[in-house]
Amino acid sequence: MNRLQLIKDHILSRERNMAMPATQPSPLTTHVLNIAKGVPGANMTISLYRLDPVSSVWNELTTRLTNDDGRCLCLITKETFIAGVYKMHFETEKYWNALGEISFYPFVEVVFTVTDASQKYHVPLLLSRFSYSTYRGS
């Protein structure tokens, strides 16, 4: 299957998944895309942390795996999602090793500030073995 077909299938899969509600809607989601192969980053471990503003200690909130579509939809509940500084820790080395490849980055950490917990935050990770990029999506 060529790369364009993989990307097309991924987009169509996303549209089908968007029609299905998540079991626990989360105000914070992520999506890992392996841009080197043009496929979702499936089965990647992601840990979510929140910074304690008093002690400056990162408190782990949850650890999840991305699904077959590279998405992690249930990171945190609306009840526990509050304004603050968060960190998503992506286990990239384990992901690439499972594919039989070596990664330059053993992990990727994305730190961001939530100022309005009533909004939805989507923080994708675009990944290859030697680079990564992230942004606030919708």
C-alpha positions in Angstrom: 0.0 0.0 0.0 1.5 3.3 -0.9 1.9 6.3 1.4 -1.0 8.3 0.0 -3.4 5.4 0.4 -2.3 5.0 4.0 -3.0 8.7 4.7 -6.4 8.6 2.9 -7.4 5.5 4.9 -6.3 7.3 8.1 -8.4 10.4 7.3 -11.5 8.2 6.5 -11.0 6.3 9.7 -10.9 9.6 11.6 -14.2 10.7 10.1 -15.8 7.4 11.1 -14.4 7.6 14.7 -15.6 11.2 15.0 -19.2 10.0 14.6 -18.8 7.7 17.5 -18.8 9.3 21.0 -16.0 8.5 23.4 -17.0 6.4 26.4 -15.8 9.1 28.7 -15.6 12.5 26.9 -12.3 14.1 27.8 -11.5 17.8 27.6 -7.9 16.9 26.7 -7.0 14.6 23.8 -4.0 13.8 21.7 -3.2 12.1 18.5 0.2 10.6 17.5 1.1 10.5 13.8 4.1 8.6 12.5 4.9 11.0 9.7 7.9 8.9 8.5 5.6 6.1 7.5 2.3 8.0 7.1 0.5 6.0 9.7 -1.0 6.5 13.2 1.3 6.1 16.2 -0.6 3.1 17.6 0.2 1.6 21.0 2.3 4.4 22.3 2.4 5.0 26.1 1.4 8.5 27.2 1.5 9.7 30.8 -0.2 12.9 31.8 1.1 15.1 34.7 0.0 18.3 36.3 2.5 20.7 38.0 1.7 21.5 41.6 2.0 25.3 41.7 3.0 25.3 45.4 5.7 22.6 45.5 6.7 22.7 41.8 6.4 18.9 41.7 4.9 17.1 38.7 2.0 14.8 39.8 1.1 11.9 37.5 -2.6 11.9 36.7 -2.8 8.9 34.3 -1.0 6.6 31.9 -2.7 5.4 28.7 -2.0 3.8 25.4 -2.9 5.3 22.0 -5.5 3.3 20.1 -5.1 1.8 16.6 -5.8 5.2 15.2 -3.0 6.8 17.3 -5.5 8.6 19.4 -5.8 8.9 23.2 -9.2 10.2 24.0 -9.7 9.6 27.7 -6.7 11.3 29.4 -8.6 13.1 32.1 -12.2 13.7 33.2 -14.0 17.1 33.1 -14.2 16.9 36.9 -10.5 16.7 37.4 -9.4 19.0 34.6 -8.5 22.4 36.1 -6.5 25.4 35.0 -2.7 24.8 35.4 0.4 23.6 33.8 0.3 20.1 32.3 2.8 17.7 30.7 2.3 14.8 28.3 5.1 12.3 28.3 5.3 10.2 25.2 7.4 7.0 25.3 8.8 7.3 21.8 11.8 5.0 22.2 9.6 2.1 23.2 7.3 2.8 20.3 10.1 2.8 17.7 11.8 -0.2 19.3 8.5 -2.1 18.9 8.7 -1.3 15.2 12.3 -2.6 15.0 13.7 0.9 14.6 16.0 3.1 16.7 14.8 6.6 17.9 17.0 9.6 18.5 14.6 10.8 21.2 14.0 8.3 24.1 10.8 10.3 25.0 9.0 13.5 24.1 7.5 15.8 26.7 5.0 18.5 25.8 4.4 21.1 28.5 1.4 23.4 28.1 -0.7 25.8 30.1 -4.5 25.4 30.5 -6.0 28.8 31.3 -9.7 27.9 30.7 -10.6 24.4 31.7 -14.1 24.7 30.1 -12.4 24.6 26.6 -11.4 21.5 24.8 -7.6 21.0 24.3 -6.2 18.7 21.6 -2.4 18.4 21.5 -1.2 16.2 18.6 2.3 14.8 18.2 3.8 14.5 14.7 6.7 12.1 14.9 9.6 10.6 13.0 12.7 8.9 14.4 14.7 12.1 14.2 12.1 14.9 14.6 8.8 15.8 16.2 6.3 18.7 16.1 3.3 19.6 18.1 0.6 22.2 18.2 -2.8 23.0 19.8 -5.4 21.5 17.6 -9.2 21.5 17.7 
